[in-house]
């Protein structure tokens, strides 16, 4: 009986770890997926928007901790950091759309794609120039408390990461389903040429889409900073690519799909690492993804859209 | 005149689609432009709704406003010119009601929106029955009703209608044109382009004939219906 419980606990422990990792992928990949769905565009700068968002979160957290500690309880500081960071980072998203992609709306798709890569490099080197090569450490926004439930360990930080990610995604879902802006985004992902005929300006919906994605990525950055406190200008590259994989695996424009695929990625990575040496983790994990895509080339929820490209 | 078009020139790349056409539409009028496939009917509507650029020297004027100064979404939201495009272009992933609400995106008159929506549902009861259904699941006729209803809600100073009869069974076509008459009765000016010349000429008060990007004939529709050239080329008589 004893070994059975132990292996059960071991699996449960890994599920929690996978949920945490999957939360990062899910929240970041949604930004990829939304831009792809609404504008038929891969925003390859998204990983670096996440990175810049994390740095903004770092700055805000540092200032708020210095100024507000003792005046207000830590959860308030945390919440204030999230809200202010989200707001500031969403303007990064707007900037990327207006300065980077808008001038290229009529250009070949490949030009738009490399624009994303270039903006990413500019962000990475920009941070490097401004802050130097030293690695910064994200300050903890709450004291870590360990809980020992049954045979598994969970920290309050881990629980918070999982819960806030879920709440964010639910809020986004409500925004997309219930508001007129969400409606316009869904309409654009179906037939973006017909959208202006509804009196909807694409120049409002496009930057809004980028802003939402960037805001989400920045919150993911703060949460990431609580789990892995080391900041580095290239931290968004690998994470960005993985989020991109999740967005494609989820299916074009499907937020549900991107979230699900993000968690799946987290689970595959964690559980591959429990069986195989961790150096083989990504090799095996992404081979599995490749096989899934071979059988489901449109991803999980590849959305239907109008095939007419001219009005 | 409510809408004045002077010397409208449009090209797709090197191919000239409209050779400086000029026409005007009076407020409350039903005007039709008939012509063969590729003659420039849809291009004319797209130019007015600013979906495609027109060349310098073109003049488009609506109630004294220069249309060329407006972007496509502002033509709808500020000038009140709606465009019901060829092939309907409804949003299949949105419900019927969402399609109608989206069309009011820039409108602030919330009470009037509700009144307009009710009016559209009265005009097309089928839409009300299916209001919670995804628009992509509607039949072709219902989709056309939705496209027209949606256009009406987006702006009803003037409606640009591109082939509303396309793909409809004859009985549905007649219903559709009856509904358009109702919309016109409320004061909406209608500019209709149609391949179905007989239907369009019976429906409209005045008509133009377009050939290879130029307007070649103009007149009251009862005269055009009797014109031997029109009869030979477009009415199959």
Interface residues (C-beta under 8 A of the other chain):
Chain A: X180 X183 X184 X186 X187 X189 X190 X191 X193 X194 X196 X197 X198 X199 X200 X201 X202 X303 X304 X305 X306 X308 X311
Chain B: X46 X49 X51 X52 X71 X72 X73 X74 X76 X77 X82 X83 X85 X86 X87 X89 X91 X92 X93 X94 X98 X101 X102 X103 X104 X105 X106 X107 X136 X150 X151 X154 X155
